[in-house]
Amino acid sequence: MPEHVSILHLLGAAALAVAAVIWVAMLVRVMRRDLPVHRRQFAALSRRGGILRGLPHQRHSAPHIEQVELTPAERDAFAVLVRRLSDGRP
């Protein structure tokens, strides 16, 4: 261990080296997923019309509209609140 290098510098270099090794391992793992075997499996799934489990079902109609009737007092209170928040701007 060199005398002019602090222990924190050595620990930092070691941590960066470990992070680089982990990053390379993950990169290799991700790149292996793109093998022709996996591409054929995905193509077969799409040809069958299979559903991808990672995607949620899509709606065929719009969501229900929620509506609440306000009393006249609530409408007045809301109008006052809007005026107060808008500072008199139209």
Biopython code that builds the backbone (N, CA, C, O; Angstrom):
import numpy as np
from Bio.PDB.StructureBuilder import StructureBuilder

atoms = [
    (1, "MET", "N", (0.847, -1.168, 0.000)),
    (1, "MET", "CA", (0.000, 0.000, 0.000)),
    (1, "MET", "C", (0.896, 1.235, 0.000)),
    (1, "MET", "O", (1.753, 1.376, 0.872)),
    (2, "PRO", "N", (0.707, 2.131, -0.968)),
    (2, "PRO", "CA", (1.536, 3.335, -1.003)),
    (2, "PRO", "C", (1.281, 4.220, 0.212)),
    (2, "PRO", "O", (0.165, 4.273, 0.729)),
    (3, "GLU", "N", (2.311, 4.904, 0.658)),
    (3, "GLU", "CA", (2.190, 5.737, 1.856)),
    (3, "GLU", "C", (1.407, 7.015, 1.601)),
    (3, "GLU", "O", (0.736, 7.507, 2.508)),
    (4, "HIS", "N", (1.469, 7.557, 0.414)),
    (4, "HIS", "CA", (0.834, 8.841, 0.138)),
    (4, "HIS", "C", (-0.654, 8.724, -0.217)),
    (4, "HIS", "O", (-1.301, 9.743, -0.458)),
    (5, "VAL", "N", (-1.205, 7.516, -0.256)),
    (5, "VAL", "CA", (-2.611, 7.313, -0.586)),
    (5, "VAL", "C", (-3.364, 6.971, 0.690)),
    (5, "VAL", "O", (-2.987, 6.058, 1.425)),
    (6, "SER", "N", (-4.443, 7.723, 0.944)),
    (6, "SER", "CA", (-5.212, 7.469, 2.165)),
    (6, "SER", "C", (-6.076, 6.220, 1.997)),
    (6, "SER", "O", (-6.280, 5.726, 0.888)),
    (7, "ILE", "N", (-6.570, 5.732, 3.116)),
    (7, "ILE", "CA", (-7.404, 4.528, 3.102)),
    (7, "ILE", "C", (-8.732, 4.802, 2.387)),
    (7, "ILE", "O", (-9.306, 3.905, 1.769)),
    (8, "LEU", "N", (-9.217, 6.054, 2.477)),
    (8, "LEU", "CA", (-10.468, 6.388, 1.794)),
    (8, "LEU", "C", (-10.302, 6.334, 0.276)),
    (8, "LEU", "O", (-11.209, 5.901, -0.435)),
    (9, "HIS", "N", (-9.153, 6.771, -0.217)),
    (9, "HIS", "CA", (-8.910, 6.675, -1.652)),
    (9, "HIS", "C", (-8.864, 5.214, -2.099)),
    (9, "HIS", "O", (-9.401, 4.867, -3.152)),
    (10, "LEU", "N", (-8.239, 4.382, -1.317)),
    (10, "LEU", "CA", (-8.168, 2.963, -1.668)),
    (10, "LEU", "C", (-9.545, 2.308, -1.616)),
    (10, "LEU", "O", (-9.889, 1.500, -2.478)),
    (11, "LEU", "N", (-10.336, 2.663, -0.590)),
    (11, "LEU", "CA", (-11.689, 2.112, -0.499)),
    (11, "LEU", "C", (-12.553, 2.599, -1.660)),
    (11, "LEU", "O", (-13.363, 1.843, -2.197)),
    (12, "GLY", "N", (-12.379, 3.860, -2.043)),
    (12, "GLY", "CA", (-13.132, 4.389, -3.181)),
    (12, "GLY", "C", (-12.781, 3.676, -4.468)),
    (12, "GLY", "O", (-13.661, 3.336, -5.259)),
    (13, "ALA", "N", (-11.494, 3.449, -4.680)),
    (13, "ALA", "CA", (-11.069, 2.735, -5.886)),
    (13, "ALA", "C", (-11.588, 1.302, -5.885)),
    (13, "ALA", "O", (-12.001, 0.785, -6.924)),
    (14, "ALA", "N", (-11.568, 0.666, -4.723)),
    (14, "ALA", "CA", (-12.081, -0.704, -4.632)),
    (14, "ALA", "C", (-13.586, -0.734, -4.897)),
    (14, "ALA", "O", (-14.080, -1.629, -5.583)),
    (15, "ALA", "N", (-14.311, 0.242, -4.356)),
    (15, "ALA", "CA", (-15.759, 0.297, -4.573)),
    (15, "ALA", "C", (-16.073, 0.523, -6.052)),
    (15, "ALA", "O", (-16.990, -0.094, -6.595)),
    (16, "LEU", "N", (-15.319, 1.399, -6.698)),
    (16, "LEU", "CA", (-15.531, 1.623, -8.128)),
    (16, "LEU", "C", (-15.221, 0.371, -8.943)),
    (16, "LEU", "O", (-15.916, 0.069, -9.913)),
    (17, "ALA", "N", (-14.192, -0.346, -8.554)),
    (17, "ALA", "CA", (-13.851, -1.579, -9.263)),
    (17, "ALA", "C", (-14.956, -2.617, -9.107)),
    (17, "ALA", "O", (-15.316, -3.289, -10.074)),
    (18, "VAL", "N", (-15.495, -2.753, -7.898)),
    (18, "VAL", "CA", (-16.588, -3.706, -7.661)),
    (18, "VAL", "C", (-17.823, -3.288, -8.453)),
    (18, "VAL", "O", (-18.493, -4.131, -9.051)),
    (19, "ALA", "N", (-18.126, -1.987, -8.459)),
    (19, "ALA", "CA", (-19.281, -1.504, -9.218)),
    (19, "ALA", "C", (-19.103, -1.761, -10.709)),
    (19, "ALA", "O", (-20.062, -2.113, -11.396)),
    (20, "ALA", "N", (-17.889, -1.590, -11.214)),
    (20, "ALA", "CA", (-17.632, -1.842, -12.634)),
    (20, "ALA", "C", (-17.814, -3.316, -12.968)),
    (20, "ALA", "O", (-18.362, -3.649, -14.018)),
    (21, "VAL", "N", (-17.366, -4.192, -12.097)),
    (21, "VAL", "CA", (-17.524, -5.630, -12.331)),
    (21, "VAL", "C", (-19.003, -6.005, -12.331)),
    (21, "VAL", "O", (-19.446, -6.780, -13.179)),
    (22, "ILE", "N", (-19.760, -5.465, -11.394)),
    (22, "ILE", "CA", (-21.198, -5.753, -11.337)),
    (22, "ILE", "C", (-21.890, -5.220, -12.586)),
    (22, "ILE", "O", (-22.756, -5.888, -13.150)),
    (23, "TRP", "N", (-21.507, -4.015, -13.022)),
    (23, "TRP", "CA", (-22.111, -3.418, -14.210)),
    (23, "TRP", "C", (-21.835, -4.276, -15.442)),
    (23, "TRP", "O", (-22.735, -4.507, -16.249)),
    (24, "VAL", "N", (-20.614, -4.744, -15.590)),
    (24, "VAL", "CA", (-20.263, -5.584, -16.744)),
    (24, "VAL", "C", (-21.031, -6.902, -16.686)),
    (24, "VAL", "O", (-21.491, -7.394, -17.717)),
    (25, "ALA", "N", (-21.174, -7.474, -15.498)),
    (25, "ALA", "CA", (-21.919, -8.729, -15.367)),
    (25, "ALA", "C", (-23.382, -8.534, -15.770)),
    (25, "ALA", "O", (-23.949, -9.378, -16.463)),
    (26, "MET", "N", (-23.991, -7.436, -15.344)),
    (26, "MET", "CA", (-25.383, -7.168, -15.711)),
    (26, "MET", "C", (-25.510, -6.885, -17.208)),
    (26, "MET", "O", (-26.483, -7.298, -17.838)),
    (27, "LEU", "N", (-24.536, -6.186, -17.774)),
    (27, "LEU", "CA", (-24.561, -5.907, -19.205)),
    (27, "LEU", "C", (-24.489, -7.203, -20.013)),
    (27, "LEU", "O", (-25.214, -7.366, -20.994)),
    (28, "VAL", "N", (-23.627, -8.112, -19.605)),
    (28, "VAL", "CA", (-23.520, -9.400, -20.292)),
    (28, "VAL", "C", (-24.829, -10.162, -20.166)),
    (28, "VAL", "O", (-25.272, -10.798, -21.122)),
    (29, "ARG", "N", (-25.444, -10.104, -19.006)),
    (29, "ARG", "CA", (-26.708, -10.813, -18.793)),
    (29, "ARG", "C", (-27.818, -10.249, -19.678)),
    (29, "ARG", "O", (-28.609, -10.999, -20.250)),
    (30, "VAL", "N", (-27.868, -8.924, -19.783)),
    (30, "VAL", "CA", (-28.892, -8.302, -20.628)),
    (30, "VAL", "C", (-28.636, -8.615, -22.098)),
    (30, "VAL", "O", (-29.576, -8.868, -22.852)),
    (31, "MET", "N", (-27.387, -8.599, -22.504)),
    (31, "MET", "CA", (-27.075, -8.878, -23.907)),
    (31, "MET", "C", (-27.389, -10.324, -24.276)),
    (31, "MET", "O", (-27.724, -10.605, -25.427)),
    (32, "ARG", "N", (-27.288, -11.230, -23.335)),
    (32, "ARG", "CA", (-27.603, -12.637, -23.621)),
    (32, "ARG", "C", (-29.091, -12.851, -23.813)),
    (32, "ARG", "O", (-29.498, -13.837, -24.427)),
    (33, "ARG", "N", (-29.912, -11.943, -23.297)),
    (33, "ARG", "CA", (-31.354, -12.088, -23.470)),
    (33, "ARG", "C", (-31.765, -11.919, -24.920)),
    (33, "ARG", "O", (-32.845, -12.364, -25.309)),
    (34, "ASP", "N", (-30.936, -11.290, -25.722)),
    (34, "ASP", "CA", (-31.276, -11.034, -27.115)),
    (34, "ASP", "C", (-30.771, -12.145, -28.029)),
    (34, "ASP", "O", (-30.439, -11.892, -29.188)),
    (35, "LEU", "N", (-30.711, -13.332, -27.535)),
    (35, "LEU", "CA", (-30.281, -14.469, -28.345)),
    (35, "LEU", "C", (-31.388, -14.868, -29.318)),
    (35, "LEU", "O", (-32.557, -14.578, -29.064)),
    (36, "PRO", "N", (-31.049, -15.518, -30.414)),
    (36, "PRO", "CA", (-32.072, -15.939, -31.383)),
    (36, "PRO", "C", (-33.142, -16.844, -30.773)),
    (36, "PRO", "O", (-34.290, -16.825, -31.218)),
    (37, "VAL", "N", (-32.784, -17.629, -29.767)),
    (37, "VAL", "CA", (-33.767, -18.505, -29.118)),
    (37, "VAL", "C", (-34.884, -17.672, -28.507)),
    (37, "VAL", "O", (-36.062, -17.996, -28.660)),
    (38, "HIS", "N", (-34.520, -16.613, -27.823)),
    (38, "HIS", "CA", (-35.521, -15.759, -27.190)),
    (38, "HIS", "C", (-36.348, -15.013, -28.234)),
    (38, "HIS", "O", (-37.547, -14.809, -28.048)),
    (39, "ARG", "N", (-35.715, -14.610, -29.322)),
    (39, "ARG", "CA", (-36.462, -13.925, -30.382)),
    (39, "ARG", "C", (-37.496, -14.853, -31.000)),
    (39, "ARG", "O", (-38.614, -14.430, -31.296)),
    (40, "ARG", "N", (-37.128, -16.129, -31.199)),
    (40, "ARG", "CA", (-38.085, -17.087, -31.760)),
    (40, "ARG", "C", (-39.250, -17.311, -30.806)),
    (40, "ARG", "O", (-40.397, -17.399, -31.244)),
    (41, "GLN", "N", (-38.971, -17.405, -29.508)),
    (41, "GLN", "CA", (-40.048, -17.607, -28.538)),
    (41, "GLN", "C", (-41.006, -16.422, -28.541)),
    (41, "GLN", "O", (-42.222, -16.608, -28.484)),
    (42, "PHE", "N", (-40.468, -15.207, -28.609)),
    (42, "PHE", "CA", (-41.324, -14.024, -28.619)),
    (42, "PHE", "C", (-42.145, -13.964, -29.902)),
    (42, "PHE", "O", (-43.318, -13.591, -29.871)),
    (43, "ALA", "N", (-41.532, -14.331, -31.042)),
    (43, "ALA", "CA", (-42.256, -14.333, -32.312)),
    (43, "ALA", "C", (-43.381, -15.363, -32.281)),
    (43, "ALA", "O", (-44.472, -15.104, -32.788)),
    (44, "ALA", "N", (-43.124, -16.530, -31.690)),
    (44, "ALA", "CA", (-44.162, -17.557, -31.593)),
    (44, "ALA", "C", (-45.302, -17.076, -30.703)),
    (44, "ALA", "O", (-46.468, -17.347, -30.992)),
    (45, "LEU", "N", (-44.983, -16.380, -29.646)),
    (45, "LEU", "CA", (-46.013, -15.866, -28.752)),
    (45, "LEU", "C", (-46.869, -14.833, -29.460)),
    (45, "LEU", "O", (-48.091, -14.836, -29.311)),
    (46, "SER", "N", (-46.251, -13.952, -30.226)),
    (46, "SER", "CA", (-47.022, -12.917, -30.909)),
    (46, "SER", "C", (-47.855, -13.508, -32.050)),
    (46, "SER", "O", (-48.931, -12.992, -32.350)),
    (47, "ARG", "N", (-47.379, -14.574, -32.687)),
    (47, "ARG", "CA", (-48.160, -15.209, -33.749)),
    (47, "ARG", "C", (-49.397, -15.898, -33.192)),
    (47, "ARG", "O", (-50.447, -15.911, -33.836)),
    (48, "ARG", "N", (-49.279, -16.468, -32.002)),
    (48, "ARG", "CA", (-50.417, -17.157, -31.386)),
    (48, "ARG", "C", (-51.469, -16.180, -30.908)),
    (48, "ARG", "O", (-52.607, -16.570, -30.644)),
    (49, "GLY", "N", (-51.101, -14.911, -30.793)),
    (49, "GLY", "CA", (-52.047, -13.945, -30.257)),
    (49, "GLY", "C", (-52.094, -14.009, -28.749)),
    (49, "GLY", "O", (-53.081, -13.597, -28.139)),
    (50, "GLY", "N", (-51.049, -14.518, -28.145)),
    (50, "GLY", "CA", (-51.009, -14.609, -26.697)),
    (50, "GLY", "C", (-50.932, -13.238, -26.048)),
    (50, "GLY", "O", (-50.449, -12.273, -26.642)),
    (51, "ILE", "N", (-51.406, -13.176, -24.849)),
    (51, "ILE", "CA", (-51.406, -11.919, -24.112)),
    (51, "ILE", "C", (-50.100, -11.807, -23.347)),
    (51, "ILE", "O", (-49.660, -12.756, -22.699)),
    (52, "LEU", "N", (-49.493, -10.652, -23.431)),
    (52, "LEU", "CA", (-48.289, -10.416, -22.646)),
    (52, "LEU", "C", (-48.707, -10.148, -21.205)),
    (52, "LEU", "O", (-49.499, -9.244, -20.943)),
    (53, "ARG", "N", (-48.185, -10.918, -20.291)),
    (53, "ARG", "CA", (-48.612, -10.808, -18.902)),
    (53, "ARG", "C", (-48.136, -9.520, -18.240)),
    (53, "ARG", "O", (-48.703, -9.110, -17.227)),
    (54, "GLY", "N", (-47.119, -8.880, -18.782)),
    (54, "GLY", "CA", (-46.589, -7.678, -18.146)),
    (54, "GLY", "C", (-47.399, -6.430, -18.437)),
    (54, "GLY", "O", (-47.171, -5.393, -17.815)),
    (55, "LEU", "N", (-48.344, -6.504, -19.372)),
    (55, "LEU", "CA", (-49.134, -5.334, -19.735)),
    (55, "LEU", "C", (-50.538, -5.459, -19.159)),
    (55, "LEU", "O", (-51.123, -6.542, -19.198)),
    (56, "PRO", "N", (-51.088, -4.376, -18.627)),
    (56, "PRO", "CA", (-52.448, -4.440, -18.088)),
    (56, "PRO", "C", (-53.478, -4.497, -19.221)),
    (56, "PRO", "O", (-53.197, -4.097, -20.351)),
    (57, "HIS", "N", (-54.663, -4.995, -18.900)),
    (57, "HIS", "CA", (-55.743, -5.031, -19.877)),
    (57, "HIS", "C", (-56.186, -3.605, -20.180)),
    (57, "HIS", "O", (-56.236, -2.761, -19.285)),
    (58, "GLN", "N", (-56.505, -3.341, -21.436)),
    (58, "GLN", "CA", (-56.946, -2.002, -21.805)),
    (58, "GLN", "C", (-58.457, -1.939, -21.771)),
    (58, "GLN", "O", (-59.149, -2.921, -22.040)),
    (59, "ARG", "N", (-58.950, -0.761, -21.435)),
    (59, "ARG", "CA", (-60.395, -0.561, -21.385)),
    (59, "ARG", "C", (-60.940, -0.380, -22.795)),
    (59, "ARG", "O", (-60.262, 0.140, -23.681)),
    (60, "HIS", "N", (-62.170, -0.816, -22.981)),
    (60, "HIS", "CA", (-62.832, -0.612, -24.259)),
    (60, "HIS", "C", (-63.764, 0.586, -24.201)),
    (60, "HIS", "O", (-64.282, 1.022, -25.229)),
    (61, "SER", "N", (-63.980, 1.116, -23.021)),
    (61, "SER", "CA", (-64.840, 2.286, -22.873)),
    (61, "SER", "C", (-64.194, 3.250, -21.886)),
    (61, "SER", "O", (-63.228, 2.915, -21.201)),
    (62, "ALA", "N", (-64.741, 4.431, -21.834)),
    (62, "ALA", "CA", (-64.212, 5.452, -20.930)),
    (62, "ALA", "C", (-64.614, 5.128, -19.493)),
    (62, "ALA", "O", (-65.605, 4.430, -19.275)),
    (63, "PRO", "N", (-63.872, 5.617, -18.524)),
    (63, "PRO", "CA", (-64.252, 5.379, -17.132)),
    (63, "PRO", "C", (-65.548, 6.114, -16.800)),
    (63, "PRO", "O", (-65.927, 7.068, -17.481)),
    (64, "HIS", "N", (-66.213, 5.662, -15.757)),
    (64, "HIS", "CA", (-67.459, 6.287, -15.338)),
    (64, "HIS", "C", (-67.182, 7.690, -14.819)),
    (64, "HIS", "O", (-66.198, 7.921, -14.116)),
    (65, "ILE", "N", (-68.054, 8.617, -15.169)),
    (65, "ILE", "CA", (-67.899, 10.006, -14.729)),
    (65, "ILE", "C", (-68.531, 10.131, -13.348)),
    (65, "ILE", "O", (-69.685, 9.762, -13.133)),
    (66, "GLU", "N", (-67.747, 10.658, -12.429)),
    (66, "GLU", "CA", (-68.265, 10.871, -11.081)),
    (66, "GLU", "C", (-68.794, 12.290, -10.985)),
    (66, "GLU", "O", (-68.153, 13.235, -11.444)),
    (67, "GLN", "N", (-69.954, 12.430, -10.393)),
    (67, "GLN", "CA", (-70.562, 13.741, -10.276)),
    (67, "GLN", "C", (-71.220, 13.834, -8.912)),
    (67, "GLN", "O", (-71.897, 12.909, -8.463)),
    (68, "VAL", "N", (-71.008, 14.968, -8.265)),
    (68, "VAL", "CA", (-71.594, 15.192, -6.952)),
    (68, "VAL", "C", (-72.393, 16.482, -7.011)),
    (68, "VAL", "O", (-71.895, 17.509, -7.473)),
    (69, "GLU", "N", (-73.614, 16.427, -6.548)),
    (69, "GLU", "CA", (-74.446, 17.631, -6.502)),
    (69, "GLU", "C", (-74.065, 18.452, -5.274)),
    (69, "GLU", "O", (-73.977, 17.927, -4.164)),
    (70, "LEU", "N", (-73.840, 19.749, -5.489)),
    (70, "LEU", "CA", (-73.490, 20.645, -4.391)),
    (70, "LEU", "C", (-74.722, 21.413, -3.945)),
    (70, "LEU", "O", (-75.591, 21.760, -4.744)),
    (71, "THR", "N", (-74.769, 21.666, -2.655)),
    (71, "THR", "CA", (-75.838, 22.507, -2.124)),
    (71, "THR", "C", (-75.518, 23.959, -2.479)),
    (71, "THR", "O", (-74.373, 24.281, -2.795)),
    (72, "PRO", "N", (-76.521, 24.834, -2.428)),
    (72, "PRO", "CA", (-76.248, 26.253, -2.719)),
    (72, "PRO", "C", (-75.181, 26.850, -1.791)),
    (72, "PRO", "O", (-74.379, 27.674, -2.231)),
    (73, "ALA", "N", (-75.163, 26.452, -0.534)),
    (73, "ALA", "CA", (-74.153, 26.967, 0.394)),
    (73, "ALA", "C", (-72.757, 26.498, -0.014)),
    (73, "ALA", "O", (-71.792, 27.257, 0.071)),
    (74, "GLU", "N", (-72.657, 25.251, -0.455)),
    (74, "GLU", "CA", (-71.356, 24.742, -0.897)),
    (74, "GLU", "C", (-70.898, 25.443, -2.171)),
    (74, "GLU", "O", (-69.712, 25.731, -2.333)),
    (75, "ARG", "N", (-71.855, 25.720, -3.092)),
    (75, "ARG", "CA", (-71.501, 26.451, -4.312)),
    (75, "ARG", "C", (-70.993, 27.850, -3.992)),
    (75, "ARG", "O", (-70.016, 28.314, -4.579)),
    (76, "ASP", "N", (-71.668, 28.523, -3.050)),
    (76, "ASP", "CA", (-71.228, 29.866, -2.656)),
    (76, "ASP", "C", (-69.849, 29.819, -2.010)),
    (76, "ASP", "O", (-69.004, 30.669, -2.291)),
    (77, "ALA", "N", (-69.615, 28.831, -1.144)),
    (77, "ALA", "CA", (-68.313, 28.714, -0.489)),
    (77, "ALA", "C", (-67.222, 28.428, -1.520)),
    (77, "ALA", "O", (-66.106, 28.935, -1.403)),
    (78, "PHE", "N", (-67.540, 27.630, -2.513)),
    (78, "PHE", "CA", (-66.558, 27.338, -3.554)),
    (78, "PHE", "C", (-66.265, 28.584, -4.384)),
    (78, "PHE", "O", (-65.115, 28.836, -4.743)),
    (79, "ALA", "N", (-67.298, 29.363, -4.689)),
    (79, "ALA", "CA", (-67.095, 30.599, -5.451)),
    (79, "ALA", "C", (-66.221, 31.574, -4.674)),
    (79, "ALA", "O", (-65.358, 32.231, -5.256)),
    (80, "VAL", "N", (-66.436, 31.673, -3.358)),
    (80, "VAL", "CA", (-65.598, 32.544, -2.526)),
    (80, "VAL", "C", (-64.158, 32.046, -2.539)),
    (80, "VAL", "O", (-63.225, 32.842, -2.647)),
    (81, "LEU", "N", (-63.979, 30.762, -2.430)),
    (81, "LEU", "CA", (-62.630, 30.193, -2.439)),
    (81, "LEU", "C", (-61.922, 30.463, -3.768)),
    (81, "LEU", "O", (-60.739, 30.803, -3.786)),
    (82, "VAL", "N", (-62.637, 30.312, -4.865)),
    (82, "VAL", "CA", (-62.042, 30.574, -6.180)),
    (82, "VAL", "C", (-61.666, 32.035, -6.303)),
    (82, "VAL", "O", (-60.586, 32.356, -6.801)),
    (83, "ARG", "N", (-62.549, 32.939, -5.852)),
    (83, "ARG", "CA", (-62.227, 34.372, -5.905)),
    (83, "ARG", "C", (-61.018, 34.691, -5.047)),
    (83, "ARG", "O", (-60.163, 35.482, -5.449)),
    (84, "ARG", "N", (-60.936, 34.090, -3.879)),
    (84, "ARG", "CA", (-59.818, 34.354, -2.973)),
    (84, "ARG", "C", (-58.504, 33.832, -3.557)),
    (84, "ARG", "O", (-57.473, 34.495, -3.444)),
    (85, "LEU", "N", (-58.531, 32.663, -4.173)),
    (85, "LEU", "CA", (-57.312, 32.098, -4.745)),
    (85, "LEU", "C", (-56.886, 32.795, -6.033)),
    (85, "LEU", "O", (-55.697, 32.851, -6.346)),
    (86, "SER", "N", (-57.852, 33.326, -6.778)),
    (86, "SER", "CA", (-57.495, 33.995, -8.028)),
    (86, "SER", "C", (-57.137, 35.457, -7.812)),
    (86, "SER", "O", (-56.714, 36.122, -8.758)),
    (87, "ASP", "N", (-57.291, 35.976, -6.612)),
    (87, "ASP", "CA", (-56.957, 37.367, -6.272)),
    (87, "ASP", "C", (-57.672, 38.358, -7.175)),
    (87, "ASP", "O", (-57.099, 39.377, -7.562)),
    (88, "GLY", "N", (-58.897, 38.069, -7.504)),
    (88, "GLY", "CA", (-59.686, 38.998, -8.293)),
    (88, "GLY", "C", (-59.408, 38.952, -9.780)),
    (88, "GLY", "O", (-59.972, 39.750, -10.529)),
    (89, "ARG", "N", (-58.559, 38.049, -10.230)),
    (89, "ARG", "CA", (-58.297, 37.937, -11.670)),
    (89, "ARG", "C", (-59.483, 37.269, -12.344)),
    (89, "ARG", "O", (-60.074, 36.351, -11.776)),
    (90, "PRO", "N", (-59.845, 37.710, -13.547)),
    (90, "PRO", "CA", (-61.001, 37.091, -14.232)),
    (90, "PRO", "C", (-60.688, 35.707, -14.745)),
    (90, "PRO", "O", (-61.549, 35.059, -15.339)),
]
sb = StructureBuilder()
sb.init_structure("model")
sb.init_model(0)
sb.init_chain("A")
sb.init_seg("    ")
for serial, (resi, resn, name, xyz) in enumerate(atoms, 1):
    if name == "N":
        sb.init_residue(resn, " ", resi, " ")
    sb.init_atom(name, np.array(xyz, "f"), 0.0, 1.0, " ", f" {name:<3s}", serial, name[0])
structure = sb.get_structure()
